């Protein structure tokens, strides 16, 4: 599950760039994708070769300056991404990738959890207010299809990945079920795409409504499936039986 989520974070950085500024002329879209690839490669290079220097600097700083330095690095990466015409979210995401390679990662998480919870709650509250529930009749069929594809795709792929990785089908099934509820990035992508001038206003409204309802439905179904995954797994996959010798 962790390996799949890490791979998703890398891929989502490319999608963030496209959602924020993609569309329109093919040359413009390719330029944005190229910038996103270059920025990600540059960030990964920093993570590989300069994480030790960043680690020593952060460990040397007083704790008050430590907090400000992490904030400065985060906003600086977001500002660089903005100047390149990319989404600030790409910069924030790649800043977290760089900082995750330092030995002070646990301290950063401990100090920033409260900020994360506050801003996450504020973001989802504002996004919820922007959802036009009246658009459900226009996106209902797409919503039903997306939820069905998500359930089948994540459960089947999780089961197959588990089997390939040496787990039993039931263990792979449990991993696939646990991935169903992970759709928070859909909301962020929809919010960024809603500000993209290349997308007509009517489609922006439908996109936000679709994303909000999609995350709500998949999160609810994901929690229910996780709770009942063991019982469902026992019904779908027969438990191994011991062979008794005569």
C-alpha positions in Angstrom: 0.0 0.0 0.0 2.8 2.4 0.9 4.6 1.7 -2.4 1.4 2.4 -4.3 0.7 5.6 -2.5 4.3 6.9 -3.0 4.0 6.1 -6.7 0.7 8.0 -6.8 2.3 11.1 -5.2 5.0 11.2 -7.9 2.5 10.8 -10.7 0.1 13.3 -9.2 2.7 16.0 -9.4 2.5 15.8 -13.2 -1.3 15.8 -13.1 -1.3 18.9 -10.9 0.7 20.8 -13.5 -1.8 19.8 -16.3 -4.9 20.5 -14.1 -3.6 24.0 -13.2 -2.5 25.2 -16.6 -3.1 22.4 -19.2 -5.5 22.6 -22.1 -5.7 24.9 -25.0 -2.9 24.6 -27.6 -0.9 21.4 -27.7 2.4 23.3 -27.5 1.3 25.1 -24.3 0.3 21.8 -22.7 3.5 20.1 -23.7 5.5 23.1 -22.3 3.7 22.8 -18.9 4.3 19.0 -18.8 7.9 19.6 -19.6 8.3 22.1 -16.8 6.6 19.8 -14.4 8.9 16.9 -15.3 12.0 19.2 -15.0 10.9 20.6 -11.7 10.2 17.1 -10.3 13.6 15.8 -11.5 15.3 18.8 -10.0 13.6 18.3 -6.6 14.5 14.6 -6.6 18.1 15.5 -7.3 18.1 17.8 -4.3 16.5 15.0 -2.3 19.3 12.6 -3.3 22.4 14.7 -3.2 21.6 17.7 -0.9 19.5 16.1 1.8 22.5 15.7 4.1 23.4 19.4 3.9 19.8 20.4 4.5 19.6 17.9 7.4 22.7 19.4 9.1 21.4 23.0 8.7 18.0 22.2 10.2 19.5 20.2 13.0 21.9 23.1 13.8 19.3 25.8 13.9 17.5 26.8 17.2 14.1 25.3 17.4 12.3 28.7 16.8 14.4 29.2 13.6 13.9 25.6 12.7 10.2 26.1 12.3 10.7 29.3 10.3 13.3 27.6 8.0 10.9 24.8 7.2 8.2 27.3 6.4 10.6 29.3 4.2 11.7 26.2 2.3 8.1 25.1 1.7 6.9 28.5 0.5 10.1 29.0 -1.5 9.5 25.7 -3.4 5.9 26.8 -4.0 7.0 30.2 -5.2 9.5 28.6 -7.7 6.8 26.4 -9.0 4.5 29.4 -9.4 7.2 31.3 -11.3 7.5 28.4 -13.7 3.8 28.5 -14.4 3.0 25.4 -12.4 0.7 24.9 -9.4 2.0 25.9 -6.0 0.8 22.5 -4.9 3.6 20.9 -6.9 6.2 22.9 -5.1 4.7 22.0 -1.7 4.5 18.4 -2.6 8.2 18.2 -3.8 9.3 20.2 -0.7 7.8 17.4 1.4 9.6 14.8 -0.6 13.0 16.6 0.0 12.3 17.0 3.7 11.2 13.4 4.1 14.8 12.3 3.4 16.2 14.2 6.5 16.7 12.9 10.0 14.5 15.6 11.4 11.5 14.3 9.5 9.7 13.1 12.7 10.2 16.5 14.4 8.8 18.3 11.3 5.7 16.1 11.3 5.2 16.6 15.0 5.4 20.4 14.8 3.3 20.7 11.6 0.5 18.3 12.3 -1.6 21.0 13.9 -1.1 23.3 10.9 -2.0 20.5 8.5 -5.2 19.7 10.4 -6.3 23.4 10.5 -5.6 24.2 6.9 -7.0 20.8 5.7 -10.3 21.4 7.5 -10.4 25.0 6.1 -9.7 23.8 2.5 -12.4 21.1 2.5 -14.9 23.5 4.2 -14.4 26.1 1.5 -14.5 23.5 -1.3 -17.7 22.0 0.1 -19.3 25.5 -0.1 -18.4 25.7 -3.8 -20.2 22.4 -4.7 -23.3 23.0 -6.7 -25.5 20.0 -5.7 -28.0 20.9 -8.4 -25.5 19.8 -11.0 -25.9 16.2 -9.9 -28.4 15.5 -12.7 -25.7 16.4 -15.2 -22.8 14.5 -13.7 -24.8 11.6 -12.2 -24.0 9.0 -14.9 -20.4 10.0 -14.9 -20.3 9.8 -11.1 -21.8 6.3 -11.1 -19.4 5.1 -13.8 -16.4 6.6 -12.0 -17.3 5.0 -8.6 -17.8 1.6 -10.3 -14.5 1.8 -12.1 -12.7 2.9 -8.9 -14.1 0.1 -6.8 -13.3 -2.6 -9.4 -10.0 -1.1 -10.4 -8.5 -0.6 -7.0 -9.7 -3.9 -5.5 -8.7 -6.0 -8.5 -5.3 -4.2 -8.9 -4.7 -4.4 -5.2 -5.4 -8.1 -5.2 -3.2 -8.8 -8.2 -0.4 -6.6 -6.8 -0.6 -8.5 -3.5 -0.4 -11.9 -5.3 2.6 -10.8 -7.3 4.2 -9.5 -4.2 3.9 -12.9 -2.5 0.8 -12.2 -0.4 -2.3 -14.4 -0.3 -5.3 -13.3 -2.4 -7.2 -12.3 0.8 -4.3 -10.1 1.9 -4.1 -8.5 -1.5 -7.9 -8.0 -1.4 -7.6 -6.2 2.0 -4.9 -3.9 0.6 -7.0 -3.0 -2.5 -10.1 -2.3 -0.3 -8.0 0.0 1.9 -7.0 2.1 -1.2 -10.6 2.8 -2.2 -11.0 5.7 0.3 -7.9 7.5 -0.8 -9.3 10.1 -3.1 -8.4 13.4 -1.4 -6.2 14.5 -4.3 -9.3 14.5 -6.5 -10.6 17.5 -4.6 -7.4 19.4 -5.0 -7.2 18.6 -8.7 -10.8 19.7 -9.2 -10.1 23.0 -7.3 -7.1 23.7 -9.5 -8.8 22.8 -12.7 -11.8 25.0 -11.8 -9.4 28.0 -12.0 -8.0 27.0 -15.4 -9.1 29.5 -18.0 -9.0 26.8 -20.7 -12.0 25.1 -19.2 -15.5 26.7 -19.8 -17.3 28.0 -16.7 -20.1 25.5 -17.1 -17.7 22.6 -17.1 -15.8 24.0 -14.1 -19.0 23.9 -12.0 -19.7 20.3 -13.1 -16.1 19.3 -12.4 -16.3 20.6 -8.8 -19.6 19.0 -8.2 -18.4 15.7 -9.6 -15.1 15.7 -7.6 -16.9 16.6 -4.3 -19.6 13.9 -4.6 -17.0 11.4 -5.9 -14.8 11.8 -2.9 -17.8 11.7 -0.5 -19.1 8.5 -2.0 -15.8 6.6 -2.3 -14.7 7.7 1.2 -18.0 6.3 2.6 -17.9 3.1 0.6 -14.2 2.7 1.5 -14.8 2.9 5.2 -17.7 0.4 5.0 -15.6 -2.0 2.8 -12.6 -1.8 5.1 -14.8 -2.6 8.1 -16.2 -5.7 6.3 -13.1 -6.6 4.3 -12.3 -9.7 6.4 -15.8 -11.1 6.2 -16.0 -10.4 2.4 -12.5 -11.9 1.9 -13.6 -15.1 3.7 -16.5 -15.4 1.3 -14.6 -14.7 -1.8 -11.4 -16.7 -1.0 -11.6 -20.0 0.8 -9.1 -20.2 3.7 -6.3 -22.8 3.3 -7.0 -26.1 4.9 -4.6 -28.4 6.6 -4.2 -31.9 5.0 -4.5 -34.6 7.6 -2.4 -37.6 7.1 -4.0 -41.0 7.5 
